[in-house]
Amino acid sequence: MTRVISVVSGKGGAGKTTLTANLGLALQKQGHDVLLIDGNFTGANMAQHFGLGFQDTSLNDVLKGEAYITQAVAKHPEGVSVLPASTLEFQGKAESLKHSIVDFLGDKDFVLVDAAAGTDDEVQAAIETSDEVLLVSHPELPSLTNCLGAKKLAEQMDRDILGLVLNMVREEKAEVEHEDIEELVEEEIIGKVPDHKHVREGIALREPVVSYKPESKASYAIKDVAHRINGNQPPKRTVKEKLKARMEEVNPF
């Protein structure tokens, strides 16, 4: 059975699209068949994370009834399927999203929907399309309070919440303590992804960090989230893996 998960933050700038792209690829590398959907079809950029460039057919065309979903899906060399939205066209019926993809789900293990920021129609469409919701936030109060709004929307729509991923974590004193975050959001933190140069380098190279630098700290953190979504405990890192991760810090290129 396909698991459809919307990734929501309630606020722009939380690194939600970057996390969604990398999480999808991590799940694919763990043996699952994954489809990524750019549910932010008025501000799309999922395709750029995979170096797909401008697509002749996009999610926008599907939502307008001008193309079939199979015409819009692109296959990345790593195996993950990507349904990009257009970066140049901002029209599309949000309410058509669930109907448009339902017949395409049978052969997928996971569908991750990268929702827009906020709690508007696009976000509601992404949540309605999904069965489960993954929350993403910076460990800072403004981002967390916006995340609470997204959580409330998911609860109102009776969707299961998988937990909270803290993204771009710097471990600075200005950040909210993780224990306080769990008390505030009332959700388990299932991942802490560091704010790392390897992630930014991957974005610049249009290659997800779990592929670009698979032994980096950020990649391991995202892989751990993938394991937890599957209901598994992340594997303990071997001495060799820990040494590789340290070498990546010493030799970044």
Beta strands, then each sheet from edge to edge (+ up, - down):
strand 1: 3-8
strand 2: 34-38
strand 3: 74-75
strand 4: 81-83
strand 5: 110-114
strand 6: 132-137
strand 7: 160-169
strand 8: 189-194
sheet 1: 3+ 4- 2- 5- 1- 6- 7- 8-
end
